[in-house]
Amino acid sequence: MQDQSSKSFCEFLRLEAKRKFDQVRSTWVDIGQWVLPHRTKWMLSQVQGERKNYHIVDHTHTLALRSYVAGFLEGNTSASRPWFRMGTGNSELDSMPKNHEWLDTFTRRVLKALSTSNFYHAAGEFYYDYGTFNTGAHFIDEIDDQLFFHTLTPGSYYVVNDSFGEAVVLTREFSLNVKALVNKYGKKVNGHWDWSNFSNNVRKMYSDGNYSQMVDVAQVIIQNDKFDPEQPVALLNQQWHSKTYELGTNMEHVLANGSMNANFSDPNDKEKFLKISGSSRKPFIIGKSSTSGNFEYGEKGPSLDALGLIKSLNKKAIAKDEALEIMLRPPMQGPANLRKSYISTASNTYVPLDPSSASQGGLKSIFEINPAIGALIQDVGDLRGQVDKLYYADFLLFLSKNPKTRTATETDAIVNEQQLVIGPNLQSLNWTYNVPVVEFVMDFVLENDAFLPPPPEELAGRFLKPEFISVFAQAQKAADLPQIDRYMNMVANVGQVDPRIFDKVNVDKLADIYEDRLYLPAGLNEDQDKVDAKRQQAQAQAERQQKLEAMTQVSGAAKNLGIKANNPQGEQQ
């Protein structure tokens, strides 16, 4: 087995991961060129800033993808409302007042760490990649007490899964010019650059002033097989290692021959790393849609499903424009002697015909055009509707597309039903994206937030896990609330006829169900012990009041009897 610390081992991992990516590369290029052209720049080696969407004529899918991204940003990872809360998985333990209060505080600290980072900006880029390529990736930098999320360009990173389908190796490629490379990875000793971690080629280009020359760089992130949790944390004793180095040339040939020397003009460069760093947390997150066979990348998504419709809409748009152009400026045919006459297609112009030309019918259109505009519009409308459904735009934009056409109750019912459609996609997103993001930030906050109070004794040593309370998550969990509301309406109606039905309803249970389904804030519903104590106190107060009223009545009756005894003739007066 190769030494994990060697560059040859890193290159072996990178090339193996790249070969797996080659299975989806052509699909990503095809989808990307039609849906998200600017994100294919790495795979196609395109010039930065070059226009890449010139072939897209019908932008139905562009608008649908924009709605998809906006919907997931607000419905799954909202920057304006809490979208997760912490818990132990034990509802009774979590509901204890002290535990509930601490978990709520911890949740707010994690949300704050996300809001003070660039996460919500990076999440938007991730959703564009996720909706287009079925896969998106973040690389996370920890800078002092802040987090920075890099959304990796599709095709510039490759991953390897473990047996549980989780990505455990990330290799990425990027390019820097010589000056940026030296500034980022270089260090000065006594005012001069230390070139010990650079190749001789980079040193020479920098010395020659060739600063703009681009250099390909690779980074490999892998679990440290020598990590020992019993030993002090240090660079070489951390759970994850990241190794960055200049890319050699013809690496496949080098690995086949088992030699690294052919990569470099100087054999001393063969094991040089630009940077070696360690992390106690996995510094990358790979989100993907549903897949099979432990494949590293998502295999199903809206853009892949809609690709045929997208191409058909663009083809029809071009054909429609050509048909209209022919109708407005038709090619003409007529007698040969008109060839040299001044024929104009401008409005209000006159084409003179001599008797010979007139006898032959004059000018005629070559084609008899019948574009069937109505059928074309109906066909395009059907295709656009299907694209909207595949991107969930029909439910994300339901209210804007159906203004004031239904009652509020009907609208709520339809929106709740449509939100359930997104469930399967949300499950994959939870497992591969939401959970890793929140768990990473949880661990970061626990390690770096000095003002976080210690947990209560009941929570000490317990594992915490996020419970998602986003709009989408609520729609999944609150699917039974319409039935509960229907039941309560029935009880209210029957209660007007026979009030005994109210004895059947447990209103405390109803309040608990709504608190659970709607993820209400801590403290809105009183603890059940406090509720029972208040009721007992109120009942005791009512009993005391009844006794006082009874004693008052008895005292009044005795007083009346005393008056009658002292004045037996009082009735006759």
Secondary structure, DSSP 4 states (H G I P E B T S, - for coil): ---TTSHHHHHHHHHHHHHHHHHHHHHHHHHHHHH-GGGGHHHHTPPTT----TT----HHHHHHHHHHHHHHHHTS-SSS--EEEE-S-HHHHHSHHHHHHHHHHHHHHHHHHHTTTHHHHHHHHHHHHHHHSEEEEEEEEETTEEEEEEPPTTSEEEEE-TTS-EEEEEEEEEEEHHHHHHHH-EEETTEEE-TTS-HHHHHHHHTT-TT-EEEEEEEEEE-TT--TTSPPBTTBSSEEEEEEE--S-HHHHHHHT-SGGG-SSGGGTT--SEEEEESS--EEEEE---STT-SS----HHHHHHHHHHHHHHHHHHHHHHHHHHHS--EE--GGGTTS----STT------HHHHHTT--EESS-----HHHHHHHHHHHHHHHHHHTTHHHHTHHHHSTTSS-HHHHHHHHHHHHHHTHHHHHHHIIIIIHHHHHHHHHHHHHH-TTSPPPPTTTTT---EEEE-SHHHHHHHGGGHHHHHHHHHHHHHHHTT-GGGGGG--HHHHHHHHHHHHTPPTTSSPPHHHHHHHHHHHHHHHHHHHHHHHHHHHHHHHHHHHHHHH-TTTTT-
